Amino acid sequence: IQQGLAGIDAARNELNSKLNSTASQLAAASAEVDTAVANLSALLAQETSLKAERTGLEMEQTGLQTLCDQYEKLDSQLSALAGIGPLPAELNLRWLVDAGEDYFNETILPLLAAFAPELADAANYTALSELQKGYDAAVVRLPQIAASLADLDNRRAVIDGMKPQLEQGLEQAKQGYAQLESGKLVASVGIAQGSASLESASQGLAQAQSELDAAREQLDT
């Protein structure tokens, strides 16, 4: 009987060990899923950030290119007038701005009114000076934007390469957790049934021990 009880205790300990092992595996699988989710979320956040950065750069690029187009159109119109009548042979937008506001208002503006009234009507030294400054800044900034966009393309290519791997890793982690969860359910049922059987056997052995003890007492008397 004592050996039977010891065997029952050993079996009960084994069942508890299996249950604890399953719980540990589930915890590890859950942590793996959490890690996969965090990695994919971080990558998607980078992807969103790159998209926003690209949108901002492209908007800036468009604005600067529009300014350059306006500058080059006006510069071409002024250069076409160079040397006509009393207009200076070196006439262009940069030369005009460098000549100064007084010279522009006193000499060039009257000449433009005579030879190119459509330009004279819109001519304003301050506006032309700001256009020149904007153009000078744009020709420096546009190559920088192009380089930044190329860098974004490279970084996006890396993300595009990593994304399927992380998505697959997450799916595998989820499937692994689901399998363990299903196994835990089956194991729990089996362990519960085993525990019930062990408890029943333990009670039977305890009753047999009690009956044996009672029989011994009768024999002793």
N, CA, C and O of each residue as an XYZ file, in Angstrom:
884
protein
N       0.826     -1.210      0.000
C       0.000      0.000      0.000
C       0.860      1.259      0.000
O       0.591      2.213     -0.731
N       1.913      1.244      0.846
C       2.796      2.402      0.917
C       3.491      2.646     -0.422
O       3.665      3.787     -0.849
N       3.881      1.552     -1.073
C       4.505      1.700     -2.385
C       3.513      2.274     -3.393
O       3.860      3.094     -4.243
N       2.278      1.818     -3.271
C       1.238      2.345     -4.169
C       1.021      3.827     -3.960
O       0.889      4.581     -4.924
N       0.983      4.257     -2.690
C       0.806      5.685     -2.391
C       1.994      6.499     -2.902
O       1.828      7.597     -3.433
N       3.202      5.939     -2.732
C       4.393      6.642     -3.227
C       4.346      6.777     -4.742
O       4.722      7.808     -5.300
N       3.879      5.718     -5.399
C       3.757      5.773     -6.864
C       2.744      6.809     -7.310
O       2.938      7.502     -8.308
N       1.662      6.902     -6.553
C       0.641      7.917     -6.871
C       1.219      9.319     -6.721
O       0.992     10.177     -7.574
N       1.965      9.557     -5.646
C       2.589     10.870     -5.439
C       3.556     11.197     -6.581
O       3.599     12.327     -7.069
N       4.327     10.196     -6.994
C       5.277     10.416     -8.094
C       4.539     10.766     -9.392
O       4.953     11.654    -10.137
N       3.443     10.050     -9.643
C       2.654     10.322    -10.853
C       2.030     11.706    -10.802
O       1.974     12.419    -11.804
N       1.547     12.085     -9.577
C       0.963     13.419     -9.425
C       2.016     14.503     -9.671
O       1.733     15.515    -10.311
N       3.202     14.292     -9.172
C       4.294     15.257     -9.391
C       4.650     15.367    -10.878
O       4.952     16.450    -11.378
N       4.608     14.237    -11.563
C       4.909     14.249    -12.999
C       3.855     15.033    -13.775
O       4.174     15.790    -14.692
N       2.584     14.836    -13.386
C       1.511     15.597    -14.043
C       1.680     17.098    -13.819
O       1.538     17.889    -14.752
N       1.985     17.486    -12.577
C       2.192     18.902    -12.277
C       3.384     19.464    -13.044
O       3.359     20.610    -13.494
N       4.428     18.649    -13.190
C       5.610     19.086    -13.937
C       5.267     19.341    -15.400
O       5.727     20.317    -15.993
N       4.453     18.452    -15.980
C       4.027     18.634    -17.376
C       3.195     19.907    -17.528
O       3.345     20.645    -18.501
N       2.323     20.151    -16.562
C       1.488     21.345    -16.616
C       2.339     22.611    -16.530
O       2.111     23.572    -17.265
N       3.325     22.604    -15.624
C       4.220     23.764    -15.493
C       5.058     23.968    -16.752
O       5.292     25.099    -17.177
N       5.511     22.853    -17.346
C       6.300     22.939    -18.572
C       5.488     23.556    -19.703
O       5.982     24.401    -20.449
N       4.235     23.124    -19.819
C       3.349     23.687    -20.855
C       3.131     25.177    -20.627
O       3.125     25.956    -21.580
N       2.952     25.578    -19.372
C       2.756     27.001    -19.057
C       4.003     27.806    -19.427
O       3.896     28.918    -19.944
N       5.173     27.250    -19.165
C       6.430     27.943    -19.499
C       6.574     28.085    -21.008
O       7.000     29.131    -21.498
N       6.219     27.035    -21.746
C       6.296     27.098    -23.207
C       5.338     28.148    -23.767
O       5.668     28.873    -24.705
N       4.144     28.213    -23.172
C       3.175     29.224    -23.613
C       3.682     30.634    -23.347
O       3.518     31.531    -24.175
N       4.303     30.823    -22.179
C       4.839     32.148    -21.847
C       5.936     32.538    -22.824
O       6.004     33.686    -23.263
N       6.801     31.577    -23.166
C       7.876     31.852    -24.120
C       7.313     32.165    -25.503
O       7.789     33.077    -26.178
N       6.293     31.403    -25.928
C       5.669     31.637    -27.235
C       4.969     32.988    -27.272
O       5.015     33.691    -28.281
N       4.315     33.349    -26.157
C       3.651     34.654    -26.079
C       4.668     35.784    -26.187
O       4.426     36.788    -26.856
N       5.820     35.609    -25.517
C       6.884     36.625    -25.600
C       7.424     36.724    -27.017
O       7.774     37.811    -27.475
N       7.492     35.596    -27.712
C       7.967     35.587    -29.100
C       6.997     36.347    -30.000
O       7.416     37.094    -30.884
N       5.711     36.153    -29.773
C       4.696     36.892    -30.546
C       4.815     38.390    -30.271
O       4.766     39.198    -31.198
N       4.970     38.757    -29.004
C       5.099     40.171    -28.636
C       6.313     40.802    -29.307
O       6.246     41.930    -29.795
N       7.424     40.066    -29.329
C       8.639     40.573    -29.962
C       8.436     40.750    -31.463
O       8.856     41.756    -32.036
N       7.793     39.774    -32.096
C       7.538     39.861    -33.536
C       6.629     41.037    -33.861
O       6.844     41.740    -34.849
N       5.609     41.252    -33.026
C       4.700     42.390    -33.219
C       5.451     43.711    -33.068
O       5.258     44.638    -33.855
N       6.312     43.788    -32.049
C       7.070     45.016    -31.804
C       8.024     45.308    -32.963
O       8.157     46.456    -33.388
N       8.684     44.272    -33.471
C       9.622     44.463    -34.583
C       8.899     44.938    -35.841
O       9.358     45.853    -36.526
N       7.770     44.308    -36.133
C       7.013     44.702    -37.323
C       6.441     46.105    -37.156
O       6.441     46.889    -38.106
N       5.955     46.429    -35.961
C       5.405     47.764    -35.709
C       6.476     48.835    -35.872
O       6.218     49.900    -36.433
N       7.678     48.548    -35.380
C       8.780     49.503    -35.517
C       9.122     49.717    -36.982
O       9.393     50.841    -37.402
N       9.110     48.643    -37.759
C       9.420     48.756    -39.185
C       8.344     49.563    -39.911
O       8.656     50.398    -40.760
N       7.073     49.312    -39.573
C       5.977     50.055    -40.201
C       6.021     51.527    -39.814
O       5.665     52.395    -40.611
N       6.457     51.806    -38.591
C       6.602     53.203    -38.164
C       7.696     53.891    -38.990
O       7.544     55.043    -39.395
N       8.787     53.179    -39.231
C       9.847     53.732    -40.078
C       9.328     53.983    -41.490
O       9.640     55.002    -42.107
N       8.536     53.043    -41.989
C       7.972     53.181    -43.327
C       7.087     54.429    -43.412
O       7.174     55.192    -44.374
N       6.243     54.632    -42.407
C       5.371     55.814    -42.372
C       6.189     57.097    -42.292
O       5.872     58.088    -42.950
N       7.241     57.069    -41.484
C       8.108     58.234    -41.333
C       8.792     58.580    -42.655
O       8.899     59.751    -43.022
N       9.254     57.549    -43.366
C       9.918     57.782    -44.657
C       8.937     58.364    -45.676
O       9.296     59.243    -46.460
N       7.708     57.873    -45.661
C       6.698     58.405    -46.580
C       6.445     59.881    -46.301
O       6.367     60.689    -47.226
N       6.315     60.231    -45.016
C       6.073     61.627    -44.643
C       7.263     62.500    -45.037
O       7.091     63.613    -45.535
N       8.464     61.987    -44.809
C       9.668     62.741    -45.155
C       9.751     62.954    -46.665
O      10.104     64.039    -47.126
N       9.422     61.909    -47.434
C       9.448     62.030    -48.891
C       8.416     63.063    -49.368
O       8.697     63.877    -50.248
N       7.236     63.014    -48.779
C       6.194     63.971    -49.177
C       6.654     65.408    -48.940
O       6.460     66.279    -49.788
N       7.270     65.647    -47.771
C       7.768     66.990    -47.470
C       8.854     67.431    -48.431
O       8.851     68.573    -48.890
N       9.779     66.542    -48.737
C      10.867     66.872    -49.665
C      10.334     67.131    -51.073
O      10.787     68.051    -51.754
N       9.385     66.326    -51.499
C       8.831     66.508    -52.843
C       8.066     67.818    -52.955
O       8.112     68.478    -53.993
N       7.364     68.197    -51.895
C       6.669     69.486    -51.906
C       7.675     70.632    -51.980
O       7.487     71.588    -52.734
N       8.742     70.527    -51.192
C       9.779     71.559    -51.236
C      10.425     71.603    -52.618
O      10.676     72.678    -53.162
N      10.688     70.437    -53.173
C      11.311     70.354    -54.495
C      10.433     71.012    -55.560
O      10.925     71.741    -56.421
N       9.145     70.750    -55.491
C       8.213     71.333    -56.460
C       8.183     72.858    -56.348
O       8.204     73.566    -57.355
N       8.134     73.349    -55.112
C       8.112     74.796    -54.915
C       9.379     75.470    -55.426
O       9.321     76.512    -56.079
N      10.516     74.869    -55.124
C      11.790     75.454    -55.574
C      11.937     75.369    -57.089
O      12.463     76.286    -57.720
N      11.474     74.270    -57.669
C      11.571     74.137    -59.122
C      10.673     75.157    -59.819
O      11.030     75.694    -60.867
N       9.514     75.417    -59.233
C       8.624     76.444    -59.788
C       9.295     77.809    -59.741
O       9.225     78.576    -60.702
N       9.947     78.112    -58.618
C      10.671     79.380    -58.500
C      11.770     79.475    -59.551
O      11.939     80.523    -60.174
N      12.518     78.395    -59.756
C      13.590     78.392    -60.757
C      13.034     78.598    -62.157
O      13.625     79.308    -62.970
N      11.895     77.975    -62.433
C      11.272     78.145    -63.754
C      10.873     79.599    -63.974
O      11.074     80.139    -65.062
N      10.307     80.238    -62.946
C       9.920     81.640    -63.060
C      11.152     82.527    -63.277
O      11.150     83.440    -64.103
N      12.182     82.231    -62.522
C      13.424     83.007    -62.641
C      14.005     82.871    -64.049
O      14.354     83.865    -64.684
N      14.102     81.642    -64.523
C      14.736     81.414    -65.823
C      13.907     82.005    -66.956
O      14.463     82.466    -67.953
N      12.596     81.998    -66.814
C      11.747     82.621    -67.843
C      11.987     84.123    -67.897
O      12.177     84.686    -68.975
N      11.981     84.772    -66.741
C      12.193     86.217    -66.697
C      13.611     86.564    -67.138
O      13.820     87.539    -67.859
N      14.579     85.769    -66.706
C      15.962     86.013    -67.090
C      16.129     85.906    -68.605
O      16.855     86.691    -69.216
N      15.446     84.923    -69.207
C      15.512     84.746    -70.650
C      14.886     85.936    -71.379
O      15.397     86.381    -72.407
N      13.775     86.446    -70.836
C      13.117     87.604    -71.447
C      14.018     88.847    -71.394
O      14.105     89.607    -72.358
N      14.677     89.034    -70.261
C      15.578     90.188    -70.134
C      16.805     90.025    -71.033
O      17.241     90.983    -71.671
N      17.357     88.822    -71.082
C      18.536     88.585    -71.906
C      18.227     88.814    -73.382
O      19.099     89.230    -74.146
N      16.984     88.541    -73.783
C      16.589     88.740    -75.182
C      16.571     90.215    -75.559
O      16.660     90.565    -76.736
N      16.452     91.089    -74.535
C      16.429     92.536    -74.797
C      17.821     93.164    -74.775
O      17.986     94.331    -75.127
N      18.828     92.378    -74.356
C      20.181     92.919    -74.215
C      20.698     93.477    -75.534
O      20.659     92.813    -76.570
N      21.178     94.706    -75.468
C      21.783     95.333    -76.643
C      20.794     95.973    -77.589
O      21.197     96.569    -78.588
N      19.511     95.866    -77.302
C      18.517     96.495    -78.168
C      18.426     97.971    -77.800
O      18.155     98.319    -76.651
N      18.652     98.827    -78.776
C      18.622    100.268    -78.519
C      19.599    100.628    -77.416
O      20.756    100.207    -77.450
N      19.156    101.394    -76.449
C      20.049    101.804    -75.361
C      20.143    100.795    -74.208
O      20.824    101.052    -73.215
N      19.460     99.647    -74.337
C      19.515     98.658    -73.262
C      20.914     98.058    -73.184
O      21.518     97.774    -74.218
N      21.440     97.859    -71.974
C      22.807     97.333    -71.795
C      22.961     95.953    -72.445
O      22.041     95.135    -72.414
N      24.135     95.708    -73.030
C      24.398     94.431    -73.682
C      24.479     93.287    -72.671
O      24.224     92.130    -73.003
N      24.834     93.629    -71.444
C      24.968     92.580    -70.424
C      23.684     92.359    -69.631
O      23.708     91.742    -68.566
N      22.568     92.861    -70.148
C      21.318     92.803    -69.397
C      20.878     91.363    -69.140
O      20.703     90.573    -70.067
N      20.710     91.053    -67.889
C      20.041     89.834    -67.436
C      19.577     90.090    -66.005
O      19.834     91.160    -65.452
N      18.913     89.140    -65.418
C      18.309     89.386    -64.115
C      19.357     89.608    -63.024
O      19.197     90.502    -62.193
N      20.406     88.825    -63.014
C      21.432     89.002    -61.985
C      22.130     90.358    -62.128
O      22.365     91.060    -61.145
N      22.450     90.700    -63.355
C      23.115     91.989    -63.603
C      22.211     93.125    -63.143
O      22.669     94.107    -62.558
N      20.929     92.975    -63.416
C      19.965     94.011    -63.069
C      19.907     94.207    -61.552
O      19.897     95.341    -61.073
N      19.870     93.123    -60.810
C      19.819     93.211    -59.353
C      21.125     93.775    -58.807
O      21.121     94.603    -57.896
N      22.234     93.323    -59.367
C      23.540     93.808    -58.902
C      23.738     95.290    -59.189
O      24.497     95.963    -58.491
N      23.058     95.805    -60.218
C      23.233     97.226    -60.579
C      22.659     98.159    -59.515
O      23.047     99.325    -59.443
N      21.760     97.667    -58.708
C      21.232     98.486    -57.625
C      19.856     99.057    -57.913
O      19.445     99.200    -59.064
N      19.162     99.377    -56.843
C      17.784     99.833    -56.978
C      17.690    101.188    -57.660
O      16.792    101.393    -58.477
N      18.589    102.123    -57.352
C      18.526    103.467    -57.962
C      18.716    103.371    -59.460
O      17.965    103.981    -60.221
N      19.696    102.623    -59.888
C      19.962    102.483    -61.330
C      18.768    101.815    -62.012
O      18.383    102.195    -63.118
N      18.199    100.840    -61.360
C      17.045    100.146    -61.923
C      15.879    101.123    -62.118
O      15.273    101.169    -63.188
N      15.573    101.899    -61.075
C      14.408    102.782    -61.138
C      14.632    103.956    -62.091
O      13.713    104.369    -62.798
N      15.859    104.495    -62.110
C      16.120    105.713    -62.884
C      16.478    105.440    -64.333
O      16.198    106.260    -65.207
N      17.102    104.280    -64.598
C      17.591    104.037    -65.960
C      16.884    102.865    -66.637
O      16.371    103.006    -67.747
N      16.856    101.719    -65.978
C      16.355    100.510    -66.625
C      14.836    100.512    -66.742
O      14.297    100.128    -67.780
N      14.157    100.928    -65.716
C      12.704    100.872    -65.739
C      12.102    101.705    -66.861
O      11.186    101.234    -67.536
N      12.587    102.940    -67.090
C      12.062    103.704    -68.236
C      12.339    103.011    -69.566
O      11.506    103.052    -70.472
N      13.517    102.368    -69.690
C      13.837    101.671    -70.937
C      12.936    100.456    -71.137
O      12.501    100.171    -72.253
N      12.662     99.752    -70.056
C      11.759     98.617    -70.158
C      10.357     99.075    -70.547
O       9.657     98.397    -71.300
N       9.956    100.232    -70.025
C       8.636    100.767    -70.362
C       8.538    101.069    -71.841
O       7.467    100.967    -72.439
N       9.662    101.440    -72.427
C       9.667    101.793    -73.848
C       9.788    100.564    -74.742
O       9.131    100.492    -75.780
N      10.616     99.600    -74.357
C      10.904     98.461    -75.226
C      10.184     97.166    -74.819
O       9.984     96.280    -75.651
N       9.804     97.059    -73.570
C       9.111     95.838    -73.104
C       8.121     96.213    -72.014
O       8.318     95.874    -70.847
N       7.053     96.916    -72.392
C       6.097     97.403    -71.389
C       5.474     96.281    -70.546
O       5.101     96.499    -69.393
N       5.366     95.080    -71.133
C       4.778     93.969    -70.359
C       5.683     93.572    -69.187
O       5.202     93.075    -68.170
N       6.994     93.794    -69.334
C       7.919     93.540    -68.237
C       7.958     94.711    -67.264
O       8.063     94.531    -66.051
N       7.872     95.895    -67.814
C       7.947     97.094    -66.975
C       6.774     97.157    -66.008
O       6.931     97.577    -64.862
N       5.591     96.738    -66.471
C       4.403     96.806    -65.620
C       4.544     95.916    -64.374
O       4.010     96.227    -63.309
N       5.277     94.800    -64.534
C       5.412     93.856    -63.418
C       6.746     94.002    -62.699
O       7.001     93.321    -61.706
N       7.614     94.914    -63.217
C       8.956     95.032    -62.663
C       8.934     95.760    -61.325
O       8.335     96.828    -61.197
N       9.584     95.180    -60.346
C       9.727     95.761    -59.020
C      11.074     95.306    -58.485
O      11.337     94.107    -58.393
N      11.925     96.257    -58.133
C      13.289     95.897    -57.770
C      13.328     94.967    -56.555
O      14.087     93.998    -56.543
N      12.532     95.249    -55.554
C      12.537     94.419    -54.348
C      12.131     92.978    -54.676
O      12.745     92.022    -54.202
N      11.079     92.844    -55.500
C      10.624     91.509    -55.885
C      11.684     90.786    -56.702
O      11.914     89.590    -56.517
N      12.338     91.526    -57.617
C      13.387     90.914    -58.431
C      14.580     90.492    -57.581
O      15.176     89.439    -57.807
N      14.915     91.315    -56.614
C      16.030     90.997    -55.711
C      15.727     89.738    -54.892
O      16.600     88.888    -54.713
N      14.484     89.619    -54.391
C      14.090     88.434    -53.636
C      14.060     87.198    -54.530
O      14.405     86.098    -54.099
N      13.645     87.392    -55.774
C      13.634     86.272    -56.714
C      15.051     85.769    -56.966
O      15.287     84.564    -57.055
N      15.998     86.714    -57.081
C      17.396     86.340    -57.297
C      17.935     85.564    -56.087
O      18.607     84.545    -56.250
N      17.643     86.044    -54.892
C      18.092     85.345    -53.676
C      17.472     83.946    -53.585
O      18.144     82.970    -53.252
N      16.175     83.878    -53.890
C      15.501     82.585    -53.844
C      16.087     81.607    -54.847
O      16.235     80.420    -54.556
N      16.416     82.109    -56.023
C      17.000     81.258    -57.055
C      18.377     80.754    -56.630
O      18.691     79.574    -56.789
N      19.190     81.650    -56.093
C      20.527     81.244    -55.637
C      20.443     80.167    -54.562
O      21.241     79.230    -54.548
N      19.475     80.305    -53.665
C      19.296     79.294    -52.619
C      18.767     77.987    -53.207
O      19.146     76.900    -52.771
N      17.888     78.107    -54.198
C      17.264     76.922    -54.785
C      18.275     76.052    -55.524
O      18.218     74.826    -55.436
N      19.201     76.678    -56.253
C      20.162     75.879    -57.020
C      21.119     75.117    -56.104
O      21.729     74.128    -56.511
N      21.240     75.585    -54.872
C      22.035     74.850    -53.882
C      21.191     73.751    -53.228
O      21.665     72.635    -53.014
N      19.959     74.077    -52.921
C      19.093     73.165    -52.186
C      18.575     72.014    -53.046
O      18.441     70.902    -52.537
N      18.281     72.232    -54.315
C      17.692     71.189    -55.151
C      18.561     69.930    -55.257
O      18.025     68.827    -55.154
N      19.881     70.050    -55.457
C      20.701     68.827    -55.460
C      20.691     68.111    -54.108
O      20.756     66.883    -54.050
N      20.609     68.882    -53.029
C      20.536     68.273    -51.703
C      19.242     67.466    -51.553
O      19.246     66.369    -50.995
N      18.152     68.015    -52.050
C      16.873     67.309    -51.987
C      16.932     66.034    -52.819
O      16.444     64.985    -52.398
N      17.539     66.134    -54.014
C      17.657     64.954    -54.875
C      18.458     63.856    -54.179
O      18.112     62.678    -54.266
N      19.528     64.247    -53.490
C      20.342     63.267    -52.758
C      19.550     62.657    -51.611
O      19.641     61.456    -51.360
N      18.772     63.483    -50.912
C      17.953     62.986    -49.801
C      16.886     62.017    -50.300
O      16.611     61.007    -49.653
N      16.288     62.320    -51.444
C      15.276     61.423    -52.007
C      15.892     60.089    -52.418
O      15.284     59.035    -52.237
N      17.092     60.142    -52.968
C      17.782     58.899    -53.336
C      18.082     58.071    -52.093
O      17.952     56.847    -52.106
N      18.486     58.752    -51.012
C      18.762     58.044    -49.754
C      17.475     57.417    -49.205
O      17.490     56.296    -48.696
N      16.370     58.149    -49.312
C      15.086     57.603    -48.860
C      14.703     56.364    -49.667
O      14.164     55.401    -49.120
N      14.980     56.394    -50.957
C      14.681     55.236    -51.800
C      15.484     54.017    -51.349
O      14.963     52.902    -51.308
N      16.747     54.235    -51.013
C      17.585     53.133    -50.535
C      17.071     52.575    -49.217
O      17.003     51.361    -49.028
N      16.708     53.484    -48.301
C      16.193     53.044    -47.003
C      14.845     52.333    -47.169
O      14.561     51.357    -46.475
N      14.037     52.821    -48.074
C      12.738     52.181    -48.328
C      12.949     50.781    -48.916
O      12.202     49.855    -48.600
N      13.966     50.629    -49.772
C      14.256     49.320    -50.352
C      14.637     48.318    -49.260
O      14.252     47.150    -49.319
N      15.393     48.783    -48.269
C      15.770     47.917    -47.151
C      14.519     47.486    -46.376
O      14.362     46.317    -46.026
N      13.643     48.447    -46.119
C      12.398     48.145    -45.397
C      11.543     47.164    -46.196
O      10.992     46.215    -45.639
N      11.436     47.399    -47.504
C      10.636     46.503    -48.344
C      11.201     45.082    -48.320
O      10.456     44.107    -48.423
N      12.540     44.976    -48.182
C      13.148     43.657    -48.114
C      12.914     42.972    -46.776
O      12.772     41.751    -46.717
N      12.874     43.757    -45.700
C      12.698     43.195    -44.360
C      11.233     42.896    -44.037
O      10.939     41.976    -43.274
N      10.340     43.654    -44.605
C       8.922     43.567    -44.234
C       8.331     42.166    -44.410
O       7.683     41.673    -43.487
N       8.528     41.497    -45.568
C       7.948     40.155    -45.707
C       8.506     39.170    -44.675
O       7.777     38.309    -44.182
N       9.797     39.297    -44.348
C      10.410     38.402    -43.369
C       9.774     38.591    -41.987
O       9.471     37.619    -41.295
N       9.579     39.856    -41.597
C       8.990     40.121    -40.288
C       7.521     39.692    -40.251
O       7.047     39.174    -39.239
N       6.809     39.907    -41.349
C       5.409     39.473    -41.412
C       5.321     37.948    -41.312
O       4.445     37.411    -40.634
N       6.240     37.257    -41.996
C       6.260     35.802    -41.929
C       6.624     35.328    -40.523
O       6.039     34.377    -40.006
N       7.605     36.009    -39.908
C       7.997     35.655    -38.550
C       6.855     35.818    -37.571
O       6.673     34.986    -36.682
N       6.083     36.884    -37.724
C       4.930     37.103    -36.848
C       3.889     36.017    -37.044
O       3.322     35.511    -36.075
N       3.638     35.662    -38.282
C       2.638     34.632    -38.561
C       3.072     33.285    -37.980
O       2.258     32.549    -37.422
N       4.349     32.975    -38.113
C       4.854     31.721    -37.557
C       4.760     31.715    -36.028
O       4.411     30.702    -35.422
N       5.074     32.857    -35.420
C       4.985     32.958    -33.960
C       3.544     32.772    -33.502
O       3.293     32.098    -32.504
N       2.596     33.366    -34.224
C       1.183     33.219    -33.880
C       0.727     31.762    -34.015
O       0.002     31.236    -33.171
N       1.177     31.132    -35.101
C       0.796     29.732    -35.306
C       1.385     28.841    -34.213
O       0.716     27.940    -33.708
N       2.649     29.104    -33.854
C       3.274     28.334    -32.782
C       2.544     28.494    -31.468
O       2.352     27.524    -30.735
N       2.131     29.727    -31.166
C       1.382     29.971    -29.922
C       0.036     29.262    -29.957
O      -0.397     28.677    -28.965
N      -0.622     29.323    -31.117
C      -1.933     28.680    -31.237
C      -1.815     27.163    -31.041
O      -2.671     26.545    -30.407
N      -0.748     26.570    -31.591
C      -0.548     25.131    -31.428
C      -0.305     24.777    -29.964
O      -0.842     23.791    -29.459
N       0.504     25.584    -29.291
C       0.752     25.333    -27.873
C      -0.516     25.502    -27.048
O      -0.772     24.732    -26.122
N      -1.299     26.506    -27.386
C      -2.551     26.736    -26.660
C      -3.499     25.556    -26.835
O      -4.161     25.124    -25.892
N      -3.550     25.038    -28.081
C      -4.383     23.866    -28.337
C      -3.850     22.651    -27.584
O      -4.617     21.868    -27.024
N      -2.514     22.501    -27.578
C      -1.911     21.403    -26.846
C      -2.137     21.524    -25.357
O      -2.322     20.522    -24.666
N      -2.122     22.757    -24.857
C      -2.371     22.967    -23.435
C      -3.778     22.513    -23.053
O      -3.988     21.910    -22.001
N      -4.742     22.817    -23.935
C      -6.121     22.427    -23.651
C      -6.244     20.907    -23.569
O      -6.860     20.362    -22.653
N      -5.635     20.236    -24.561
C      -5.688     18.769    -24.565
C      -4.974     18.211    -23.337
O      -5.464     17.297    -22.675
N      -3.784     18.794    -23.046
C      -3.006     18.331    -21.890
C      -3.765     18.568    -20.591
O      -3.749     17.731    -19.689
N      -4.431     19.717    -20.506
C      -5.173     20.036    -19.284
C      -6.278     19.029    -19.035
O      -6.517     18.612    -17.901
N      -6.956     18.640    -20.122
C      -8.022     17.637    -19.983
C      -7.421     16.314    -19.519
O      -7.942     15.661    -18.615
N      -6.296     15.927    -20.167
C      -5.652     14.674    -19.792
C      -5.135     14.702    -18.364
O      -5.258     13.724    -17.627
N      -4.556     15.827    -17.984
C      -4.028     15.960    -16.620
C      -5.163     15.922    -15.603
O      -5.039     15.308    -14.543
N      -6.267     16.583    -15.935
C      -7.419     16.576    -15.028
C      -7.944     15.160    -14.860
O      -8.262     14.735    -13.749
N      -8.035     14.429    -15.973
C      -8.506     13.047    -15.892
C      -7.523     12.184    -15.099
O      -7.914     11.350    -14.282
N      -6.212     12.417    -15.371
C      -5.197     11.664    -14.647
C      -5.223     11.973    -13.164
O      -5.077     11.076    -12.334
N      -5.410     13.240    -12.830
C      -5.475     13.630    -11.419
C      -6.656     12.987    -10.728
O      -6.559     12.542     -9.585
N      -7.791     12.943    -11.446
C      -8.987     12.315    -10.865
C      -8.750     10.832    -10.624
O      -9.158     10.283     -9.601
N      -8.080     10.187    -11.590
C      -7.796      8.753    -11.429
C      -6.847      8.518    -10.272
O      -7.016      7.581     -9.491
N      -5.833      9.390    -10.169
C      -4.873      9.260     -9.074
C      -5.550      9.486     -7.723
O      -5.271      8.790     -6.747
N      -6.427     10.456     -7.691
C      -7.126     10.750     -6.439
C      -7.998      9.569     -6.025
O      -8.076      9.205     -4.852
N      -8.651      8.985     -7.027
C      -9.492      7.822     -6.737
C      -8.646      6.659     -6.239
O      -9.012      5.972     -5.286
N      -7.503      6.447     -6.901
C      -6.611      5.361     -6.480
C      -6.060      5.630     -5.088
O      -5.934      4.717     -4.271
N      -5.735      6.883     -4.827
C      -5.190      7.252     -3.520
C      -6.213      6.998     -2.423
O      -5.881      6.493     -1.351
N      -7.472      7.357     -2.708
C      -8.532      7.134     -1.723
C      -8.740      5.639     -1.487
O      -8.978      5.209     -0.358
N      -8.648      4.842     -2.571
C      -8.812      3.400     -2.435
C      -7.722      2.780     -1.590
O      -7.971      1.918     -0.747
N      -6.472      3.255     -1.844
C      -5.358      2.742     -1.057
C      -5.466      3.175      0.399
O      -5.164      2.405      1.311
N      -5.897      4.408      0.606
C      -6.067      4.896      1.979
C      -7.114      4.085      2.711
O      -6.951      3.771      3.890
N      -8.201      3.741      2.010
C      -9.247      2.927      2.637
C      -8.724      1.524      2.948
O      -9.012      0.953      4.000
N      -7.938      0.981      1.995
C      -7.369     -0.352      2.227
C      -6.430     -0.327      3.415
O      -6.400     -1.264      4.213
N      -5.649      0.768      3.535
C      -4.732      0.898      4.678
C      -5.522      0.957      5.978
O      -5.134      0.367      6.986
N      -6.639      1.682      5.936
C      -7.474      1.805      7.137
C      -8.053      0.448      7.541
O      -8.063      0.092      8.719
N      -8.529     -0.291      6.564
C      -9.088     -1.606      6.832
C      -8.020     -2.552      7.359
O      -8.272     -3.360      8.253
N      -6.791     -2.437      6.776
C      -5.687     -3.289      7.234
C      -5.313     -2.970      8.672
O      -5.059     -3.864      9.479
N      -5.285     -1.674      8.975
C      -4.968     -1.265     10.353
C      -6.025     -1.793     11.326
O      -5.694     -2.228     12.429
N      -7.295     -1.755     10.917
C      -8.374     -2.235     11.777
C      -8.257     -3.736     11.995
O      -8.495     -4.235     13.095
N      -7.892     -4.445     10.946
C      -7.740     -5.901     11.051
C      -6.604     -6.249     12.002
O      -6.709     -7.196     12.782
N      -5.523     -5.489     11.939
C      -4.397     -5.705     12.828
C      -4.777     -5.494     14.291
O      -4.341     -6.234     15.173
N      -5.589     -4.478     14.532
C      -6.025     -4.200     15.893
C      -6.839     -5.361     16.444
O      -6.698     -5.752     17.603
N      -7.702     -5.906     15.576
C      -8.513     -7.046     16.025
C      -7.648     -8.250     16.339
O      -7.897     -8.968     17.307
N      -6.634     -8.469     15.521
C      -5.734     -9.600     15.751
C      -4.938     -9.408     17.030
O      -4.665    -10.359     17.762
N      -4.575     -8.170     17.280
C      -3.772     -7.890     18.489
C      -4.597     -8.100     19.752
O      -4.053     -8.437     20.804
N      -5.895     -7.904     19.650
C      -6.755     -8.077     20.818
C      -7.149     -9.550     20.939
O      -7.876     -9.921     21.861
